[in-house]
Structure formats: C-alpha cells, structure tokens
Amino acid sequence: MTIRERIWRFIKAADHPVGPSEIGAALDMDPERVSHHLRHMRKWCDMVMEGRARLTVYSIPKGATYKCPGRGSSPNSRSNLQPWDWRKGYEAMRRVRGMTPHVPKPTFTDLELCWPSMIRGR
C-alpha cells in the first residue's frame, strides 16, 4: 500500500475532518510530508478541503473511491513490480558491451618512452 493510499484510507475512516498533524501522528509520519502528499492527492481524489493554511482539514465524501495515479494504483503496476532477474540484466549488459566499438589499446607517448632515462639521468 502506498503512502497516499494509507493517508486516504485514514481520512476515509475518520468520523470528522482531519488535518496533516493528526494524520501524521496516527501514521507516524512527518506532517510536512503528509501535507505534500495531500496537495498531490487533491488533484486526483475526491476530497473536501475546509480552512486555510495550517488550519486546513480534509474529509472524503461518502461513496468516493481512491483514484490517485502513480505507483501501485495504475493498471497492472503491481504486477510489474517484480524482483530483478540478474541473468536478464547480465545478458543485456553483454549485448550492449558487444555492440560498443572496440577501444584500441593505448600506445606509449614520447614522454612515457623517455621517462626511464629521465629518472636515471637525475
């Protein structure tokens, strides 16, 4: 369950309008983080907002459903959250490595060729 879904369910279960500080205390979260999620949820979910600034409280009308897009709520997103198969990743890396042009071995420069004689000359 995503954070926004947890917040939405808490507001829905509350019998009165709740604010970010009350939600944060109940869900053990920072109230600033809760208010950040609430701002995004207002765009997609059916929510009733009362008050302004820090005195804002939220409630959800009866019959409303959770509709926020994002990880966990879009169609088939939970089925796409599968553990990473390292063999497929390794094969992909091998394919990419095979497609890259061959990097030639570096050649010695004049300074590197002369360096031993410069050290002996001191």
C-alpha positions as CSV (number, residue, x, y, z in Angstrom):
1,M,0.0,0.0,0.0
2,T,1.4,3.4,-1.0
3,I,1.7,6.3,1.4
4,R,-1.0,8.2,-0.3
5,E,-3.3,5.3,-0.1
6,R,-2.7,5.0,3.6
7,I,-3.4,8.6,4.1
8,W,-6.6,8.4,2.0
9,R,-7.8,5.4,4.0
10,F,-7.2,7.1,7.3
11,I,-9.2,10.2,6.2
12,K,-12.0,8.0,4.9
13,A,-12.1,6.0,8.2
14,A,-12.1,9.2,10.4
15,D,-15.6,10.3,11.5
16,H,-14.6,14.0,11.4
17,P,-12.3,16.2,9.1
18,V,-8.6,15.7,10.0
19,G,-5.6,17.8,9.4
20,P,-2.0,16.9,8.4
21,S,-0.7,16.9,12.0
22,E,-3.4,14.4,13.1
23,I,-2.8,12.2,10.1
24,G,1.0,12.3,10.7
25,A,0.6,11.4,14.4
26,A,-1.6,8.5,13.5
27,L,0.5,7.1,10.7
28,D,3.9,8.0,12.4
29,M,4.9,10.4,9.6
30,D,6.1,14.0,9.4
31,P,3.2,16.5,9.0
32,E,5.1,18.3,6.2
33,R,5.4,15.1,4.3
34,V,1.7,14.4,4.8
35,S,0.7,17.9,3.6
36,H,2.9,17.4,0.5
37,H,1.0,14.2,-0.4
38,L,-2.3,15.8,0.3
39,R,-1.6,18.6,-2.2
40,H,-1.0,16.0,-4.9
41,M,-4.0,13.9,-3.8
42,R,-6.4,16.8,-4.2
43,K,-5.7,16.8,-8.0
44,W,-7.0,13.3,-8.5
45,C,-9.1,12.1,-5.5
46,D,-12.5,13.3,-4.3
47,M,-11.6,15.3,-1.2
48,V,-13.3,18.1,0.7
49,M,-10.9,20.8,2.0
50,E,-12.0,23.2,4.8
51,G,-10.0,26.1,6.2
52,R,-6.7,27.6,5.0
53,A,-3.0,27.3,5.7
54,R,-2.2,25.3,8.8
55,L,-5.8,25.1,9.9
56,T,-6.8,23.1,6.7
57,V,-8.7,19.9,7.4
58,Y,-9.7,17.2,4.9
59,S,-12.6,14.8,4.6
60,I,-13.7,12.4,1.9
61,P,-17.4,12.3,0.8
62,K,-19.4,9.1,1.1
63,G,-19.1,6.8,-1.9
64,A,-15.8,8.2,-3.1
65,T,-13.1,5.8,-4.2
66,Y,-9.3,6.1,-4.3
67,K,-8.2,7.2,-7.8
68,C,-4.7,8.7,-7.4
69,P,-2.4,7.7,-10.3
70,G,1.1,6.6,-9.6
71,R,3.0,3.6,-8.4
72,G,0.6,1.0,-7.1
73,S,-2.6,2.4,-8.4
74,S,-2.3,2.4,-12.1
75,P,-3.4,-0.7,-14.0
76,N,-1.0,-3.7,-13.8
77,S,1.6,-1.7,-11.9
78,R,1.7,-4.1,-9.0
79,S,2.3,-7.0,-11.4
80,N,5.2,-5.0,-12.9
81,L,6.9,-4.7,-9.5
82,Q,8.7,-8.0,-9.8
83,P,12.1,-8.9,-8.4
84,W,15.0,-8.0,-10.7
85,D,16.3,-11.1,-12.6
86,W,20.1,-10.7,-12.6
87,R,20.5,-13.1,-15.5
88,K,18.4,-10.9,-17.8
89,G,20.3,-7.8,-16.7
90,Y,23.7,-9.6,-17.3
91,E,22.6,-10.6,-20.8
92,A,21.6,-7.1,-21.6
93,M,24.9,-5.8,-20.4
94,R,26.7,-8.3,-22.5
95,R,24.7,-7.3,-25.6
96,V,25.5,-3.6,-25.0
97,R,29.1,-4.4,-24.4
98,G,29.3,-6.4,-27.7
99,M,27.7,-3.5,-29.6
100,T,30.1,-0.9,-28.4
101,P,33.1,-0.2,-30.7
102,H,36.4,-1.8,-29.7
103,V,38.6,0.6,-27.8
104,P,42.2,0.3,-29.0
105,K,44.9,-0.4,-26.6
106,P,46.7,2.9,-25.7
107,T,50.1,3.4,-27.2
108,F,53.1,4.9,-25.3
109,T,53.7,8.5,-25.8
110,D,57.2,10.0,-26.2
111,L,57.2,11.1,-22.6
112,E,56.4,7.7,-21.3
113,L,59.2,6.2,-23.5
114,C,61.7,8.7,-22.3
115,W,60.7,8.6,-18.6
116,P,63.1,5.8,-17.5
117,S,66.1,7.6,-19.0
118,M,65.0,10.9,-17.3
119,I,64.8,9.1,-13.9
120,R,68.3,7.6,-14.4
121,G,69.7,10.9,-15.5
122,R,69.0,12.6,-12.2
